[in-house]
Amino acid sequence: MKIVDVCEFYAPEGGGVRTYIHAKLAIGARLGHQIIVIAPGNRSEVIEYENGCRIIYVKAPPLPFDKKYGMFWDAAPVHAILDAEQPDVLEASSPWRGAWIARSWKGHALRAMFMHHDPLSAWAYRWFDGVASRDAIDRQFEWFWRYLRRMCNSFDFTICASPSLQKRLADGGIWGAVNIPMGVDAGVFSPARRHMAVRRDLLARCNLPDTATLLLGIGRHTPEKRWPCVIDAVARVAAKQPVGFVLIGNGHQQASVIEHVDGNPHIQLLEPVRNRTALATIMASCDALVHGSSAETFGLVASEALASGLPLIVPNGGAVADIAHPDFSETYTPGNAHAAADAITRLLDRDADQLRSAAHRAAATARTLDDHFVELFRTYADAISEKWEAA
């Protein structure tokens, strides 16, 4: 199949979407499919990959609040690419301008909306959780649900990578919502990559001995990631027992993150690690992952951490909550630093050997990205076959 993805949230310096797109290009080519990604960029450019796969950048303005990302504006250049490519499957990866451009193209491809982003969790629920019930929030944002239904129901599928998101969208009247769970890079993330020298070095950066606990956070410095909440929680725990926290990432809210660290020597900020093997080694060498966002659609970092043998401390909402299991996880109310600190303390009070053994058992059966893409492409192929038979 030729699959074209109008991917509004792809950027060379991006996070989970970037990781996902690069995996799609590589695995799609290996499975015999041609994957073409159309992304907004600061100039028009084509990057070639194997098997005719490529990323086609369309010159577009940057997002005002995060200039690493672009936003589609003019439909004509995207439609011209689609006219030339004539894909079997057309994907849109956000419910914004890119989706409208994909929706308005006149071709006959199978169409899928892939929910890379969950606006309700990223904004509405984050703003008003704790103030009003979810039902009340949804009623106030019914105007957005109407928009989402109109958009998503004009596609053949709305692809979700977590069961909770699929259920919420289906309950909200999006009839084509299907769950195709995410996976991790096969052979990259593993407990076997744990390296005690790496652990000692990271703890030393946190001004702590190797008898301390080393917590890890990974993600962009953006509001929905809620790093200030996580930092406050870690600081509360670290004031009572030896705990270090390493946060890997950057972003347009970095100043706020640094302000919350407030010079705490036990909390260290590191730049993003692009080498996947190096990142996997760091992951496996830590003692647990702490995450702040309840708006994750993939939960990719939590999946990678679990595949690395790490127990999880995560919010009780979003894709990360779907991954968490009581055997190896503690959950907390999103955005509540006291609750997050209590969750960290509960995890540290558990039997460390039993906890790590449970995480290792989960790592041994981790779903891979190959599994995800095989299922995704089979879903598309089956739907195309059904369309041909119906015709």
C-alpha positions in Angstrom: 0.0 0.0 0.0 0.9 3.6 -0.4 0.1 5.4 2.8 0.3 9.2 3.0 0.2 10.8 6.5 -0.6 14.5 6.7 1.2 14.9 10.0 0.8 18.3 11.5 2.7 17.5 14.7 5.9 16.0 13.1 9.0 18.1 13.7 12.7 17.1 13.5 13.2 18.1 17.2 9.8 16.6 18.3 9.1 13.9 20.9 6.8 10.9 20.7 5.3 11.8 17.3 8.8 12.1 15.8 9.8 8.7 17.3 6.6 7.2 16.0 7.0 8.6 12.4 10.5 7.4 12.1 9.5 3.9 13.2 6.6 4.0 10.7 9.0 4.9 7.8 11.4 2.1 8.7 8.9 -0.7 9.5 6.6 0.3 6.7 9.4 0.0 4.2 10.4 -3.4 5.7 6.8 -4.7 5.4 6.7 -3.6 1.7 4.6 -0.4 2.1 5.5 3.1 0.8 5.0 5.6 3.6 5.0 9.3 2.7 4.7 11.9 5.5 3.6 15.5 4.6 4.7 17.8 7.4 4.8 21.6 7.9 8.3 23.0 7.8 10.3 26.3 7.6 11.0 25.5 3.9 9.8 23.1 1.2 12.0 20.1 1.2 12.0 16.3 0.5 13.9 13.8 2.7 14.3 10.4 1.1 14.1 7.0 2.9 14.2 3.5 1.7 11.5 1.8 -0.5 10.4 5.2 -1.8 9.4 6.4 1.7 9.9 10.1 2.3 9.1 13.1 4.4 7.8 16.0 2.3 8.0 19.3 4.1 5.6 22.0 3.0 6.6 25.5 3.8 4.3 26.8 6.6 4.3 29.2 9.5 5.5 28.1 12.9 3.2 27.5 15.9 3.2 30.8 17.8 3.8 29.1 21.2 6.4 26.5 20.1 8.4 27.4 17.0 9.9 23.9 16.7 6.5 22.9 15.2 4.7 24.2 12.1 1.1 24.6 11.2 -0.5 23.9 7.9 -2.1 26.9 6.3 -2.6 26.7 2.6 -4.4 23.5 1.4 -3.2 23.8 -2.3 0.4 22.5 -1.9 -0.8 19.6 0.2 -3.5 18.7 -2.3 -1.0 19.0 -5.1 1.2 16.4 -3.4 -1.9 14.1 -2.8 -2.9 14.5 -6.5 0.6 13.4 -7.6 0.8 10.5 -5.1 -2.7 9.1 -5.2 -2.4 7.1 -2.0 -4.3 4.0 -1.1 -4.6 5.3 2.5 -4.7 9.0 3.6 -4.0 9.6 7.3 -4.4 12.9 9.2 -2.6 13.1 12.5 -4.4 16.0 14.3 -7.9 17.3 14.4 -6.9 20.7 13.3 -6.0 22.4 10.0 -4.2 19.3 8.7 -7.3 17.2 9.1 -9.4 19.7 7.3 -6.9 19.7 4.4 -6.9 15.9 4.3 -10.7 15.8 4.5 -11.2 18.2 1.7 -9.0 16.4 -0.8 -11.1 15.0 -3.7 -9.3 11.6 -4.0 -10.8 8.2 -3.2 -8.3 6.9 -0.7 -9.3 5.2 2.5 -9.1 7.8 5.2 -8.0 7.5 8.8 -7.7 10.1 11.6 -4.8 9.1 13.9 -5.2 10.7 17.3 -1.7 11.8 18.0 -3.1 14.5 20.2 -6.0 14.6 22.7 -7.1 18.3 23.0 -9.7 17.6 25.8 -7.2 16.0 28.1 -4.4 18.5 27.2 -6.5 21.5 27.9 -10.1 21.2 29.2 -9.6 18.3 31.6 -6.2 19.7 32.8 -7.8 23.1 33.5 -11.0 22.0 35.2 -10.4 18.6 36.7 -10.9 19.1 40.5 -13.2 21.9 39.8 -16.0 20.0 38.0 -16.8 16.4 37.1 -15.8 15.0 33.7 -19.4 14.9 32.7 -19.8 18.6 33.6 -16.7 19.5 31.7 -17.9 17.6 28.6 -21.2 19.3 28.7 -19.5 22.7 28.8 -17.3 21.6 25.9 -20.1 20.1 23.9 -19.3 22.6 21.2 -15.9 20.9 20.8 -17.4 17.4 20.9 -19.6 18.5 18.0 -16.5 19.7 16.1 -14.7 16.5 16.9 -17.6 14.3 15.8 -18.0 16.3 12.5 -14.3 15.9 11.8 -13.6 12.3 12.9 -16.9 10.9 11.5 -15.9 12.2 8.0 -13.0 9.6 8.1 -13.3 5.9 7.7 -11.4 5.3 11.0 -10.3 7.2 14.0 -7.2 5.3 15.2 -6.4 5.4 19.0 -3.3 3.9 20.6 -4.9 3.4 24.0 -8.2 1.8 25.1 -9.3 4.6 27.4 -9.1 7.2 24.6 -10.9 4.8 22.2 -13.7 4.3 24.7 -14.1 8.0 25.5 -14.3 8.9 21.8 -16.7 6.1 21.1 -18.9 7.1 24.0 -18.7 10.7 22.7 -20.3 9.6 19.4 -17.2 9.0 17.2 -18.3 5.7 15.5 -15.1 4.8 13.7 -12.8 4.8 16.8 -10.6 1.7 17.0 -7.8 0.8 19.4 -4.5 -0.3 18.0 -2.1 -0.3 21.0 1.4 1.2 20.8 4.6 -0.8 21.2 8.3 -0.2 21.7 11.4 -0.6 19.5 12.2 -4.3 19.3 15.6 -5.1 20.7 16.3 -1.6 21.9 14.6 -1.3 25.3 15.5 -4.0 27.8 16.4 -4.5 31.5 19.6 -6.1 30.2 20.9 -2.5 29.3 21.0 -1.6 33.0 24.5 -0.3 33.7 25.6 0.4 37.3 28.3 2.9 36.2 25.7 5.0 34.4 23.5 4.8 37.4 26.3 6.0 39.7 27.2 8.8 37.3 23.6 10.1 37.2 23.2 9.9 41.0 26.6 11.7 41.4 25.1 14.5 39.2 22.3 14.6 41.7 24.8 14.9 44.5 23.8 11.6 45.9 25.6 8.2 46.7 24.7 5.1 44.7 22.6 3.9 47.7 20.0 6.5 46.8 17.0 6.0 44.6 17.2 7.3 41.0 14.0 8.5 39.4 13.6 9.4 35.8 11.4 11.7 33.8 11.4 12.1 30.0 9.4 14.6 27.9 9.0 18.0 26.5 8.7 21.0 28.8 5.1 21.9 27.9 2.1 22.6 30.1 0.4 19.3 29.6 3.5 17.4 30.8 3.0 19.0 34.2 6.7 18.8 35.1 6.4 21.5 37.9 4.0 19.1 39.7 6.4 16.2 39.3 9.4 18.4 40.5 7.5 19.6 43.5 6.5 16.0 44.4 10.1 14.7 44.0 11.4 17.6 46.2 8.9 16.7 48.9 10.1 13.1 49.0 13.8 14.0 48.6 13.6 16.2 51.7 12.9 13.1 53.7 15.0 10.4 52.0 17.8 10.1 49.5 16.1 10.4 46.1 17.5 11.9 42.9 15.5 12.9 39.8 16.9 13.2 36.3 14.5 15.0 33.8 15.4 14.5 30.1 13.9 17.0 27.6 13.5 20.7 26.7 10.8 22.9 25.4 9.2 26.4 25.5 8.4 26.2 29.2 11.9 25.4 30.3 12.2 28.6 32.3 9.2 27.5 34.4 10.8 24.0 34.9 14.1 25.6 36.0 12.2 27.9 38.4 10.6 24.9 40.0 13.9 23.1 40.4 15.0 26.2 42.3 18.6 25.0 42.5 17.8 21.7 44.2 21.0 19.7 43.8 19.1 16.4 43.8 17.2 17.3 40.6 19.1 17.5 37.3 17.9 18.6 33.8 19.4 16.9 30.8 19.0 17.7 27.1 17.1 15.2 24.9 19.0 12.0 24.1 18.5 11.3 20.4 20.5 8.1 20.3 17.9 5.4 21.1 20.5 2.9 22.5 21.9 5.5 24.8 18.4 6.5 25.9 17.6 2.8 26.5 20.7 2.5 28.7 19.8 5.5 30.8 16.3 4.2 31.2 17.3 0.7 32.3 19.9 2.2 34.7 17.3 4.2 36.7 15.1 2.8 39.4 11.6 4.1 38.4 9.9 6.4 35.9 7.8 9.4 37.1 5.4 10.9 34.6 3.2 13.9 34.9 0.9 14.0 31.9 -2.6 12.6 31.8 -3.0 13.7 28.2 -0.8 11.1 26.6 -2.3 9.4 23.5 0.6 6.9 23.0 2.2 6.5 26.5 5.3 5.7 24.6 7.8 6.8 27.3 6.0 4.7 29.9 6.0 1.7 27.5 9.7 2.1 26.9 10.4 2.5 30.6 8.5 -0.7 31.4 10.2 -2.6 28.6 13.4 -1.4 30.3 12.3 -3.0 33.6 11.3 0.2 35.4 8.4 0.4 37.8 6.0 3.3 37.0 4.7 6.3 39.0 2.1 7.9 36.7 -1.2 9.8 36.7 -4.4 7.8 36.8 -5.6 9.1 33.4 -4.5 8.9 29.8 -2.5 6.3 27.9 0.0 5.9 30.8 -2.7 4.8 33.1 -3.7 2.1 30.6 -0.1 0.8 30.8 0.1 0.9 34.6 -0.6 -2.2 36.6 -0.7 -2.5 40.4 2.1 -5.2 40.3 4.7 -2.6 39.1 3.0 0.8 39.4 1.6 3.5 41.6 -0.9 6.1 40.3 -2.0 9.5 41.5 -4.5 12.3 40.8 -3.2 14.3 37.8 -1.7 17.7 38.7 -1.7 17.0 42.5 1.9 17.3 43.8 0.9 15.9 47.2 -0.7 12.9 45.7 2.3 12.4 43.4 4.6 12.6 46.4 2.5 10.0 48.2 2.6 7.7 45.1 6.5 8.0 45.0 6.6 7.2 48.7 4.3 4.2 48.3 6.5 2.8 45.6 9.7 3.3 47.6 8.1 1.6 50.6 7.4 -1.6 48.6 9.7 -4.6 48.3 12.2 -3.5 45.7 13.0 -7.0 44.5 9.3 -8.0 44.0 8.6 -4.7 42.3 11.5 -5.0 39.9 10.7 -8.7 39.2 7.1 -7.7 38.3 8.4 -5.0 35.9 10.8 -7.5 34.4 8.0 -10.0 33.7 6.1 -7.2 32.0 9.2 -6.2 30.0 9.6 -9.8 28.7 6.1 -9.7 27.0 6.3 -6.0 25.8 4.4 -5.3 22.6 6.6 -4.0 19.9 6.2 -1.3 17.3 6.3 -4.1 14.7 3.2 -5.6 16.3 1.5 -2.2 16.2 2.2 -1.5 12.6 1.4 -5.0 11.4 -2.0 -4.6 13.0 -2.5 -1.1 11.7 -1.6 -2.0 8.1 -3.7 -5.1 8.3 -6.7 -3.0 9.4 -6.2 -0.7 6.4 -5.8 -3.6 4.0 -8.9 -5.4 5.2 -10.9 -2.1 4.9 -9.7 -1.6 1.4 -10.6 -5.1 0.5 -14.1 -4.6 1.9 -14.5 -1.4 -0.1 -13.6 -3.2 -3.3 -16.0 -6.1 -2.5 -18.8 -3.7 -1.7 -18.1 -1.9 -5.0 
